[in-house]
Amino acid sequence: MKTYSAGPGQDEVYEVACSLCNSKSYSLFLKGEGFRFVKCRQCGLVYQNLQPVIRDLENRYRNNYFLYEIKNEKNFFNLMKLGLKDINFDRLTSGFARGSHFLDIGCATGMLLEYMRGKGWDVRGIEICRESAEYAKNERKLSIFIGTLKEAAFPDSSFSVIHLSHLIEHVPNPKEFMAEVRRILAPRGFAIITTPNIAGLQARILKGKWRSAIPDHLTLFSKATMKRILEESGFRILKVKTWGGMAKGMAAWWIKWPMDRLAKIFGFGDVMLHLVCSNSASTLKGVRHF
């Protein structure tokens, strides 16, 4: 099943260069109804071209998106918790003082932030969908900035942990975005980035029918292109995890179960998580470095 997408609509579109290496040389990679993804001939980044203007993108995240988030929030929350478990988050952050600052960018209805607050974190969120943000503020009493990360304009080194799940693929300029994440991350803090894996088995098999090949995703990353963006934005990669060997309904359970296990072991999963720190941070004990 495809991931939710509000587009394409009657958007104003324009041609863009590769946001990673700025090359304008590309080849068609895959296409669907009303959109196409190209692959940069210079660095291999897969991105949507032509691309909607930012105003039209922001208008996609309104009440229908909020209703989708509300309907699926428990499932999304459980998946995020599993991702945190995969990187031993509690042990990783055990030395942080109670009340350390945790930011969730693209926090939706705030279920993860509510959970982290209960574990002693001082939590903040950013959400572009006003309806989702208002729900999080009113129902969960959370501090949410409605808008983009750049508009939030947090001070330098504001957060010990910055979390973004299925967000970076929606961002027009991911390299510039990650540089801003780097600016507001504390010197010994961590950032956690989860996004679909264009080099995963499902993407390779399904191509344009892959669930993450949708109009709302502007960039589809592989581990290689994500590595380059993160390193050029000032990060050091500590761990990479993938999961999701076969989608539900794609194969019988006796095939899906071992494929899902193998995806974690060999890194060909449908979704990938990168745990990073500042490249200027001192060596961290108990963390495998890549």
QUITACOR-V381152 format. One record per residue. N is the residue number from 1. RES is the residue in three letters. OMEGA is omega as a letter, one per 40 degrees, with the letter a starting at -180 (NA if undefined). Layout:
# QUITACOR-V381152
N & RES & OMEGA
N & RES & OMEGA
This chain:
# QUITACOR-V381152
1 & MET & i
2 & LYS & i
3 & THR & i
4 & TYR & i
5 & SER & i
6 & ALA & a
7 & GLY & e
8 & PRO & i
9 & GLY & i
10 & GLN & a
11 & ASP & i
12 & GLU & a
13 & VAL & i
14 & TYR & i
15 & GLU & a
16 & VAL & i
17 & ALA & i
18 & CYS & a
19 & SER & i
20 & LEU & a
21 & CYS & i
22 & ASN & i
23 & SER & i
24 & LYS & i
25 & SER & a
26 & TYR & i
27 & SER & i
28 & LEU & a
29 & PHE & i
30 & LEU & a
31 & LYS & i
32 & GLY & a
33 & GLU & i
34 & GLY & i
35 & PHE & i
36 & ARG & i
37 & PHE & i
38 & VAL & i
39 & LYS & a
40 & CYS & i
41 & ARG & a
42 & GLN & a
43 & CYS & i
44 & GLY & i
45 & LEU & i
46 & VAL & a
47 & TYR & a
48 & GLN & a
49 & ASN & e
50 & LEU & a
51 & GLN & i
52 & PRO & i
53 & VAL & a
54 & ILE & a
55 & ARG & i
56 & ASP & i
57 & LEU & a
58 & GLU & a
59 & ASN & i
60 & ARG & a
61 & TYR & a
62 & ARG & a
63 & ASN & i
64 & ASN & i
65 & TYR & i
66 & PHE & i
67 & LEU & i
68 & TYR & a
69 & GLU & i
70 & ILE & a
71 & LYS & a
72 & ASN & a
73 & GLU & a
74 & LYS & i
75 & ASN & i
76 & PHE & i
77 & PHE & i
78 & ASN & i
79 & LEU & i
80 & MET & i
81 & LYS & i
82 & LEU & i
83 & GLY & i
84 & LEU & i
85 & LYS & a
86 & ASP & i
87 & ILE & i
88 & ASN & a
89 & PHE & a
90 & ASP & i
91 & ARG & a
92 & LEU & a
93 & THR & a
94 & SER & i
95 & GLY & i
96 & PHE & i
97 & ALA & i
98 & ARG & a
99 & GLY & i
100 & SER & a
101 & HIS & a
102 & PHE & i
103 & LEU & i
104 & ASP & i
105 & ILE & a
106 & GLY & a
107 & CYS & i
108 & ALA & a
109 & THR & i
110 & GLY & a
111 & MET & i
112 & LEU & i
113 & LEU & i
114 & GLU & i
115 & TYR & a
116 & MET & i
117 & ARG & i
118 & GLY & i
119 & LYS & i
120 & GLY & i
121 & TRP & i
122 & ASP & a
123 & VAL & i
124 & ARG & i
125 & GLY & i
126 & ILE & i
127 & GLU & a
128 & ILE & i
129 & CYS & a
130 & ARG & a
131 & GLU & i
132 & SER & a
133 & ALA & a
134 & GLU & i
135 & TYR & a
136 & ALA & a
137 & LYS & a
138 & ASN & a
139 & GLU & a
140 & ARG & i
141 & LYS & a
142 & LEU & i
143 & SER & a
144 & ILE & i
145 & PHE & a
146 & ILE & a
147 & GLY & a
148 & THR & i
149 & LEU & a
150 & LYS & i
151 & GLU & a
152 & ALA & i
153 & ALA & i
154 & PHE & i
155 & PRO & i
156 & ASP & i
157 & SER & a
158 & SER & a
159 & PHE & i
160 & SER & i
161 & VAL & i
162 & ILE & a
163 & HIS & i
164 & LEU & a
165 & SER & i
166 & HIS & a
167 & LEU & a
168 & ILE & i
169 & GLU & i
170 & HIS & a
171 & VAL & a
172 & PRO & a
173 & ASN & a
174 & PRO & i
175 & LYS & i
176 & GLU & i
177 & PHE & a
178 & MET & i
179 & ALA & i
180 & GLU & i
181 & VAL & i
182 & ARG & a
183 & ARG & a
184 & ILE & i
185 & LEU & i
186 & ALA & a
187 & PRO & i
188 & ARG & a
189 & GLY & a
190 & PHE & i
191 & ALA & a
192 & ILE & a
193 & ILE & i
194 & THR & a
195 & THR & i
196 & PRO & a
197 & ASN & a
198 & ILE & i
199 & ALA & i
200 & GLY & a
201 & LEU & a
202 & GLN & i
203 & ALA & a
204 & ARG & a
205 & ILE & a
206 & LEU & i
207 & LYS & a
208 & GLY & i
209 & LYS & i
210 & TRP & a
211 & ARG & a
212 & SER & i
213 & ALA & a
214 & ILE & a
215 & PRO & a
216 & ASP & i
217 & HIS & a
218 & LEU & i
219 & THR & i
220 & LEU & a
221 & PHE & i
222 & SER & i
223 & LYS & a
224 & ALA & a
225 & THR & i
226 & MET & i
227 & LYS & a
228 & ARG & i
229 & ILE & a
230 & LEU & a
231 & GLU & i
232 & GLU & i
233 & SER & i
234 & GLY & a
235 & PHE & i
236 & ARG & a
237 & ILE & a
238 & LEU & i
239 & LYS & i
240 & VAL & i
241 & LYS & i
242 & THR & i
243 & TRP & a
244 & GLY & i
245 & GLY & i
246 & MET & i
247 & ALA & i
248 & LYS & a
249 & GLY & a
250 & MET & a
251 & ALA & i
252 & ALA & a
253 & TRP & a
254 & TRP & i
255 & ILE & a
256 & LYS & a
257 & TRP & i
258 & PRO & i
259 & MET & i
260 & ASP & i
261 & ARG & a
262 & LEU & i
263 & ALA & i
264 & LYS & a
265 & ILE & a
266 & PHE & i
267 & GLY & i
268 & PHE & a
269 & GLY & a
270 & ASP & a
271 & VAL & i
272 & MET & i
273 & LEU & i
274 & HIS & i
275 & LEU & a
276 & VAL & i
277 & CYS & i
278 & SER & i
279 & ASN & i
280 & SER & a
281 & ALA & i
282 & SER & a
283 & THR & a
284 & LEU & a
285 & LYS & i
286 & GLY & a
287 & VAL & i
288 & ARG & a
289 & HIS & a
290 & PHE & NA
